[in-house]
Structures are given as C-alpha cells and as structure tokens.
Amino acid sequence: MMKYTKEKWELSDNRKWWKTHPFSVTCRKAGVHATTIANLPARRTMSPDEMRDNARLIAAAADLYEALWSMVSSFHGVDYLEDHMRQSMQKARAALAKAEGK
C-alpha cells in the first residue's frame, strides 16, 4: 500500500477569496487547521464546472484507491473470472500501478 495522507480529503471552493486558485483539495491533520493536498489554478481553457469536477475527482482519489485496492485484493487467487471481469481486473491493476508510480 502507498503512503499518503490518510485523513479525509475534501474539496474546498475558494472562489470567494482566491481568484487565482478557485478550487483546492485539503484535509485536516491533528494540530493543524488544514493541509493542502492540491491547488487547482484558474485556467481560461477550463470552465469553472470542469475545474470543480477535476477537484472533486482529486478529492476522491484516496477513497477510490482504497476501494480499488480492496476489490483487486479480494479477487486475488480466484481461479475463474469471466472475460469481462478479467479485463476489468487488468484495468484496475493498471490504474493502481499508475497511482503507485510503476
């Protein structure tokens, strides 16, 4: 398993206060108000909705990783998988490898 910030990641809508980085992903750590995981800078090539949806995806990344890792490891050692399940498992393993920098 990867070592990453385990606290809950949350989308922060900063549009009222910070025009250059309208969205960010943060988490609360013990003794710290908030820790920034990612800032999403404003881009003219992206709509605010697209920036927000990208930030939501980043905020969900740790949960998605854990869920996918759990799913893949629960099928470890299963002898029979139908073709569509085998293809899905290959995609899942590839996504996990990408997240782990492999």
Chimera marker file (.cmm) of the C-alpha trace (Angstrom):
<marker_set name="trace">
<marker id="1" x="0.000" y="0.000" z="0.000" r="1" g="1" b="0" radius="0.5"/>
<marker id="2" x="1.039" y="3.530" z="-0.689" r="1" g="1" b="0" radius="0.5"/>
<marker id="3" x="1.905" y="6.054" z="1.985" r="1" g="1" b="0" radius="0.5"/>
<marker id="4" x="-0.290" y="9.097" z="1.508" r="1" g="1" b="0" radius="0.5"/>
<marker id="5" x="-2.229" y="11.458" z="3.734" r="1" g="1" b="0" radius="0.5"/>
<marker id="6" x="-4.842" y="9.195" z="5.312" r="1" g="1" b="0" radius="0.5"/>
<marker id="7" x="-7.149" y="11.889" z="6.682" r="1" g="1" b="0" radius="0.5"/>
<marker id="8" x="-10.345" y="12.627" z="4.725" r="1" g="1" b="0" radius="0.5"/>
<marker id="9" x="-9.678" y="14.661" z="1.582" r="1" g="1" b="0" radius="0.5"/>
<marker id="10" x="-12.206" y="17.423" z="0.884" r="1" g="1" b="0" radius="0.5"/>
<marker id="11" x="-12.970" y="19.785" z="-1.974" r="1" g="1" b="0" radius="0.5"/>
<marker id="12" x="-12.584" y="23.440" z="-0.992" r="1" g="1" b="0" radius="0.5"/>
<marker id="13" x="-14.386" y="26.054" z="-3.082" r="1" g="1" b="0" radius="0.5"/>
<marker id="14" x="-12.162" y="29.129" z="-2.772" r="1" g="1" b="0" radius="0.5"/>
<marker id="15" x="-13.870" y="31.289" z="-5.403" r="1" g="1" b="0" radius="0.5"/>
<marker id="16" x="-14.936" y="33.932" z="-2.865" r="1" g="1" b="0" radius="0.5"/>
<marker id="17" x="-11.413" y="34.500" z="-1.564" r="1" g="1" b="0" radius="0.5"/>
<marker id="18" x="-8.847" y="33.268" z="-4.065" r="1" g="1" b="0" radius="0.5"/>
<marker id="19" x="-9.359" y="34.067" z="-7.745" r="1" g="1" b="0" radius="0.5"/>
<marker id="20" x="-6.087" y="32.506" z="-8.952" r="1" g="1" b="0" radius="0.5"/>
<marker id="21" x="-6.793" y="29.099" z="-7.353" r="1" g="1" b="0" radius="0.5"/>
<marker id="22" x="-10.579" y="28.759" z="-7.221" r="1" g="1" b="0" radius="0.5"/>
<marker id="23" x="-10.549" y="25.148" z="-6.019" r="1" g="1" b="0" radius="0.5"/>
<marker id="24" x="-8.289" y="23.110" z="-3.787" r="1" g="1" b="0" radius="0.5"/>
<marker id="25" x="-8.240" y="19.753" z="-2.065" r="1" g="1" b="0" radius="0.5"/>
<marker id="26" x="-7.482" y="19.854" z="1.658" r="1" g="1" b="0" radius="0.5"/>
<marker id="27" x="-7.556" y="17.655" z="4.726" r="1" g="1" b="0" radius="0.5"/>
<marker id="28" x="-7.458" y="18.249" z="8.453" r="1" g="1" b="0" radius="0.5"/>
<marker id="29" x="-4.456" y="16.847" z="10.299" r="1" g="1" b="0" radius="0.5"/>
<marker id="30" x="-4.027" y="16.670" z="14.048" r="1" g="1" b="0" radius="0.5"/>
<marker id="31" x="-2.840" y="20.013" z="15.381" r="1" g="1" b="0" radius="0.5"/>
<marker id="32" x="-3.263" y="21.753" z="12.009" r="1" g="1" b="0" radius="0.5"/>
<marker id="33" x="-6.327" y="23.613" z="10.764" r="1" g="1" b="0" radius="0.5"/>
<marker id="34" x="-5.993" y="22.250" z="7.218" r="1" g="1" b="0" radius="0.5"/>
<marker id="35" x="-3.320" y="20.812" z="4.970" r="1" g="1" b="0" radius="0.5"/>
<marker id="36" x="-3.472" y="21.438" z="1.239" r="1" g="1" b="0" radius="0.5"/>
<marker id="37" x="-3.230" y="18.340" z="-0.944" r="1" g="1" b="0" radius="0.5"/>
<marker id="38" x="-3.643" y="20.208" z="-4.250" r="1" g="1" b="0" radius="0.5"/>
<marker id="39" x="-4.427" y="23.683" z="-5.573" r="1" g="1" b="0" radius="0.5"/>
<marker id="40" x="-6.148" y="23.910" z="-8.927" r="1" g="1" b="0" radius="0.5"/>
<marker id="41" x="-5.159" y="27.124" z="-10.681" r="1" g="1" b="0" radius="0.5"/>
<marker id="42" x="-7.682" y="29.080" z="-12.725" r="1" g="1" b="0" radius="0.5"/>
<marker id="43" x="-7.381" y="28.450" z="-16.465" r="1" g="1" b="0" radius="0.5"/>
<marker id="44" x="-9.146" y="30.200" z="-19.278" r="1" g="1" b="0" radius="0.5"/>
<marker id="45" x="-9.204" y="26.887" z="-21.138" r="1" g="1" b="0" radius="0.5"/>
<marker id="46" x="-11.433" y="25.289" z="-18.461" r="1" g="1" b="0" radius="0.5"/>
<marker id="47" x="-14.868" y="26.234" z="-17.247" r="1" g="1" b="0" radius="0.5"/>
<marker id="48" x="-15.438" y="26.603" z="-13.509" r="1" g="1" b="0" radius="0.5"/>
<marker id="49" x="-17.594" y="23.451" z="-13.654" r="1" g="1" b="0" radius="0.5"/>
<marker id="50" x="-14.750" y="21.462" z="-15.234" r="1" g="1" b="0" radius="0.5"/>
<marker id="51" x="-12.259" y="22.776" z="-12.654" r="1" g="1" b="0" radius="0.5"/>
<marker id="52" x="-14.667" y="21.879" z="-9.828" r="1" g="1" b="0" radius="0.5"/>
<marker id="53" x="-15.224" y="18.379" z="-11.228" r="1" g="1" b="0" radius="0.5"/>
<marker id="54" x="-11.446" y="17.852" z="-11.544" r="1" g="1" b="0" radius="0.5"/>
<marker id="55" x="-11.062" y="18.941" z="-7.913" r="1" g="1" b="0" radius="0.5"/>
<marker id="56" x="-13.829" y="16.523" z="-6.872" r="1" g="1" b="0" radius="0.5"/>
<marker id="57" x="-12.020" y="13.696" z="-8.635" r="1" g="1" b="0" radius="0.5"/>
<marker id="58" x="-8.760" y="14.558" z="-6.858" r="1" g="1" b="0" radius="0.5"/>
<marker id="59" x="-10.613" y="14.784" z="-3.531" r="1" g="1" b="0" radius="0.5"/>
<marker id="60" x="-11.982" y="11.275" z="-4.129" r="1" g="1" b="0" radius="0.5"/>
<marker id="61" x="-8.606" y="9.828" z="-5.208" r="1" g="1" b="0" radius="0.5"/>
<marker id="62" x="-7.633" y="8.321" z="-1.844" r="1" g="1" b="0" radius="0.5"/>
<marker id="63" x="-11.071" y="6.732" z="-1.407" r="1" g="1" b="0" radius="0.5"/>
<marker id="64" x="-11.013" y="5.418" z="-4.978" r="1" g="1" b="0" radius="0.5"/>
<marker id="65" x="-7.526" y="3.969" z="-4.463" r="1" g="1" b="0" radius="0.5"/>
<marker id="66" x="-8.564" y="2.200" z="-1.242" r="1" g="1" b="0" radius="0.5"/>
<marker id="67" x="-11.745" y="0.811" z="-2.811" r="1" g="1" b="0" radius="0.5"/>
<marker id="68" x="-9.956" y="-0.406" z="-5.920" r="1" g="1" b="0" radius="0.5"/>
<marker id="69" x="-7.105" y="-1.935" z="-3.914" r="1" g="1" b="0" radius="0.5"/>
<marker id="70" x="-9.639" y="-3.715" z="-1.703" r="1" g="1" b="0" radius="0.5"/>
<marker id="71" x="-11.544" y="-5.024" z="-4.709" r="1" g="1" b="0" radius="0.5"/>
<marker id="72" x="-8.432" y="-6.284" z="-6.505" r="1" g="1" b="0" radius="0.5"/>
<marker id="73" x="-7.033" y="-7.953" z="-3.399" r="1" g="1" b="0" radius="0.5"/>
<marker id="74" x="-10.375" y="-9.647" z="-2.661" r="1" g="1" b="0" radius="0.5"/>
<marker id="75" x="-10.223" y="-11.351" z="-6.075" r="1" g="1" b="0" radius="0.5"/>
<marker id="76" x="-6.615" y="-12.479" z="-5.574" r="1" g="1" b="0" radius="0.5"/>
<marker id="77" x="-6.411" y="-16.224" z="-6.009" r="1" g="1" b="0" radius="0.5"/>
<marker id="78" x="-9.857" y="-16.594" z="-7.590" r="1" g="1" b="0" radius="0.5"/>
<marker id="79" x="-9.442" y="-19.275" z="-10.231" r="1" g="1" b="0" radius="0.5"/>
<marker id="80" x="-12.315" y="-18.379" z="-12.511" r="1" g="1" b="0" radius="0.5"/>
<marker id="81" x="-13.173" y="-14.931" z="-13.821" r="1" g="1" b="0" radius="0.5"/>
<marker id="82" x="-15.343" y="-14.288" z="-16.834" r="1" g="1" b="0" radius="0.5"/>
<marker id="83" x="-13.649" y="-12.400" z="-19.670" r="1" g="1" b="0" radius="0.5"/>
<marker id="84" x="-15.256" y="-9.040" z="-18.841" r="1" g="1" b="0" radius="0.5"/>
<marker id="85" x="-14.239" y="-9.453" z="-15.189" r="1" g="1" b="0" radius="0.5"/>
<marker id="86" x="-10.675" y="-10.341" z="-16.192" r="1" g="1" b="0" radius="0.5"/>
<marker id="87" x="-10.498" y="-7.213" z="-18.397" r="1" g="1" b="0" radius="0.5"/>
<marker id="88" x="-11.847" y="-5.061" z="-15.559" r="1" g="1" b="0" radius="0.5"/>
<marker id="89" x="-9.262" y="-6.518" z="-13.169" r="1" g="1" b="0" radius="0.5"/>
<marker id="90" x="-6.471" y="-5.750" z="-15.651" r="1" g="1" b="0" radius="0.5"/>
<marker id="91" x="-7.681" y="-2.130" z="-15.882" r="1" g="1" b="0" radius="0.5"/>
<marker id="92" x="-7.909" y="-1.923" z="-12.086" r="1" g="1" b="0" radius="0.5"/>
<marker id="93" x="-4.388" y="-3.285" z="-11.623" r="1" g="1" b="0" radius="0.5"/>
<marker id="94" x="-3.074" y="-0.875" z="-14.273" r="1" g="1" b="0" radius="0.5"/>
<marker id="95" x="-4.750" y="2.063" z="-12.518" r="1" g="1" b="0" radius="0.5"/>
<marker id="96" x="-3.259" y="1.031" z="-9.162" r="1" g="1" b="0" radius="0.5"/>
<marker id="97" x="0.188" y="0.657" z="-10.746" r="1" g="1" b="0" radius="0.5"/>
<marker id="98" x="-0.159" y="4.137" z="-12.269" r="1" g="1" b="0" radius="0.5"/>
<marker id="99" x="-1.099" y="5.601" z="-8.876" r="1" g="1" b="0" radius="0.5"/>
<marker id="100" x="1.904" y="3.834" z="-7.317" r="1" g="1" b="0" radius="0.5"/>
<marker id="101" x="4.290" y="5.170" z="-9.975" r="1" g="1" b="0" radius="0.5"/>
<marker id="102" x="5.002" y="1.774" z="-11.509" r="1" g="1" b="0" radius="0.5"/>
<link id1="1" id2="2" r="1" g="1" b="0" radius="0.2"/>
<link id1="2" id2="3" r="1" g="1" b="0" radius="0.2"/>
<link id1="3" id2="4" r="1" g="1" b="0" radius="0.2"/>
<link id1="4" id2="5" r="1" g="1" b="0" radius="0.2"/>
<link id1="5" id2="6" r="1" g="1" b="0" radius="0.2"/>
<link id1="6" id2="7" r="1" g="1" b="0" radius="0.2"/>
<link id1="7" id2="8" r="1" g="1" b="0" radius="0.2"/>
<link id1="8" id2="9" r="1" g="1" b="0" radius="0.2"/>
<link id1="9" id2="10" r="1" g="1" b="0" radius="0.2"/>
<link id1="10" id2="11" r="1" g="1" b="0" radius="0.2"/>
<link id1="11" id2="12" r="1" g="1" b="0" radius="0.2"/>
<link id1="12" id2="13" r="1" g="1" b="0" radius="0.2"/>
<link id1="13" id2="14" r="1" g="1" b="0" radius="0.2"/>
<link id1="14" id2="15" r="1" g="1" b="0" radius="0.2"/>
<link id1="15" id2="16" r="1" g="1" b="0" radius="0.2"/>
<link id1="16" id2="17" r="1" g="1" b="0" radius="0.2"/>
<link id1="17" id2="18" r="1" g="1" b="0" radius="0.2"/>
<link id1="18" id2="19" r="1" g="1" b="0" radius="0.2"/>
<link id1="19" id2="20" r="1" g="1" b="0" radius="0.2"/>
<link id1="20" id2="21" r="1" g="1" b="0" radius="0.2"/>
<link id1="21" id2="22" r="1" g="1" b="0" radius="0.2"/>
<link id1="22" id2="23" r="1" g="1" b="0" radius="0.2"/>
<link id1="23" id2="24" r="1" g="1" b="0" radius="0.2"/>
<link id1="24" id2="25" r="1" g="1" b="0" radius="0.2"/>
<link id1="25" id2="26" r="1" g="1" b="0" radius="0.2"/>
<link id1="26" id2="27" r="1" g="1" b="0" radius="0.2"/>
<link id1="27" id2="28" r="1" g="1" b="0" radius="0.2"/>
<link id1="28" id2="29" r="1" g="1" b="0" radius="0.2"/>
<link id1="29" id2="30" r="1" g="1" b="0" radius="0.2"/>
<link id1="30" id2="31" r="1" g="1" b="0" radius="0.2"/>
<link id1="31" id2="32" r="1" g="1" b="0" radius="0.2"/>
<link id1="32" id2="33" r="1" g="1" b="0" radius="0.2"/>
<link id1="33" id2="34" r="1" g="1" b="0" radius="0.2"/>
<link id1="34" id2="35" r="1" g="1" b="0" radius="0.2"/>
<link id1="35" id2="36" r="1" g="1" b="0" radius="0.2"/>
<link id1="36" id2="37" r="1" g="1" b="0" radius="0.2"/>
<link id1="37" id2="38" r="1" g="1" b="0" radius="0.2"/>
<link id1="38" id2="39" r="1" g="1" b="0" radius="0.2"/>
<link id1="39" id2="40" r="1" g="1" b="0" radius="0.2"/>
<link id1="40" id2="41" r="1" g="1" b="0" radius="0.2"/>
<link id1="41" id2="42" r="1" g="1" b="0" radius="0.2"/>
<link id1="42" id2="43" r="1" g="1" b="0" radius="0.2"/>
<link id1="43" id2="44" r="1" g="1" b="0" radius="0.2"/>
<link id1="44" id2="45" r="1" g="1" b="0" radius="0.2"/>
<link id1="45" id2="46" r="1" g="1" b="0" radius="0.2"/>
<link id1="46" id2="47" r="1" g="1" b="0" radius="0.2"/>
<link id1="47" id2="48" r="1" g="1" b="0" radius="0.2"/>
<link id1="48" id2="49" r="1" g="1" b="0" radius="0.2"/>
<link id1="49" id2="50" r="1" g="1" b="0" radius="0.2"/>
<link id1="50" id2="51" r="1" g="1" b="0" radius="0.2"/>
<link id1="51" id2="52" r="1" g="1" b="0" radius="0.2"/>
<link id1="52" id2="53" r="1" g="1" b="0" radius="0.2"/>
<link id1="53" id2="54" r="1" g="1" b="0" radius="0.2"/>
<link id1="54" id2="55" r="1" g="1" b="0" radius="0.2"/>
<link id1="55" id2="56" r="1" g="1" b="0" radius="0.2"/>
<link id1="56" id2="57" r="1" g="1" b="0" radius="0.2"/>
<link id1="57" id2="58" r="1" g="1" b="0" radius="0.2"/>
<link id1="58" id2="59" r="1" g="1" b="0" radius="0.2"/>
<link id1="59" id2="60" r="1" g="1" b="0" radius="0.2"/>
<link id1="60" id2="61" r="1" g="1" b="0" radius="0.2"/>
<link id1="61" id2="62" r="1" g="1" b="0" radius="0.2"/>
<link id1="62" id2="63" r="1" g="1" b="0" radius="0.2"/>
<link id1="63" id2="64" r="1" g="1" b="0" radius="0.2"/>
<link id1="64" id2="65" r="1" g="1" b="0" radius="0.2"/>
<link id1="65" id2="66" r="1" g="1" b="0" radius="0.2"/>
<link id1="66" id2="67" r="1" g="1" b="0" radius="0.2"/>
<link id1="67" id2="68" r="1" g="1" b="0" radius="0.2"/>
<link id1="68" id2="69" r="1" g="1" b="0" radius="0.2"/>
<link id1="69" id2="70" r="1" g="1" b="0" radius="0.2"/>
<link id1="70" id2="71" r="1" g="1" b="0" radius="0.2"/>
<link id1="71" id2="72" r="1" g="1" b="0" radius="0.2"/>
<link id1="72" id2="73" r="1" g="1" b="0" radius="0.2"/>
<link id1="73" id2="74" r="1" g="1" b="0" radius="0.2"/>
<link id1="74" id2="75" r="1" g="1" b="0" radius="0.2"/>
<link id1="75" id2="76" r="1" g="1" b="0" radius="0.2"/>
<link id1="76" id2="77" r="1" g="1" b="0" radius="0.2"/>
<link id1="77" id2="78" r="1" g="1" b="0" radius="0.2"/>
<link id1="78" id2="79" r="1" g="1" b="0" radius="0.2"/>
<link id1="79" id2="80" r="1" g="1" b="0" radius="0.2"/>
<link id1="80" id2="81" r="1" g="1" b="0" radius="0.2"/>
<link id1="81" id2="82" r="1" g="1" b="0" radius="0.2"/>
<link id1="82" id2="83" r="1" g="1" b="0" radius="0.2"/>
<link id1="83" id2="84" r="1" g="1" b="0" radius="0.2"/>
<link id1="84" id2="85" r="1" g="1" b="0" radius="0.2"/>
<link id1="85" id2="86" r="1" g="1" b="0" radius="0.2"/>
<link id1="86" id2="87" r="1" g="1" b="0" radius="0.2"/>
<link id1="87" id2="88" r="1" g="1" b="0" radius="0.2"/>
<link id1="88" id2="89" r="1" g="1" b="0" radius="0.2"/>
<link id1="89" id2="90" r="1" g="1" b="0" radius="0.2"/>
<link id1="90" id2="91" r="1" g="1" b="0" radius="0.2"/>
<link id1="91" id2="92" r="1" g="1" b="0" radius="0.2"/>
<link id1="92" id2="93" r="1" g="1" b="0" radius="0.2"/>
<link id1="93" id2="94" r="1" g="1" b="0" radius="0.2"/>
<link id1="94" id2="95" r="1" g="1" b="0" radius="0.2"/>
<link id1="95" id2="96" r="1" g="1" b="0" radius="0.2"/>
<link id1="96" id2="97" r="1" g="1" b="0" radius="0.2"/>
<link id1="97" id2="98" r="1" g="1" b="0" radius="0.2"/>
<link id1="98" id2="99" r="1" g="1" b="0" radius="0.2"/>
<link id1="99" id2="100" r="1" g="1" b="0" radius="0.2"/>
<link id1="100" id2="101" r="1" g="1" b="0" radius="0.2"/>
<link id1="101" id2="102" r="1" g="1" b="0" radius="0.2"/>
</marker_set>
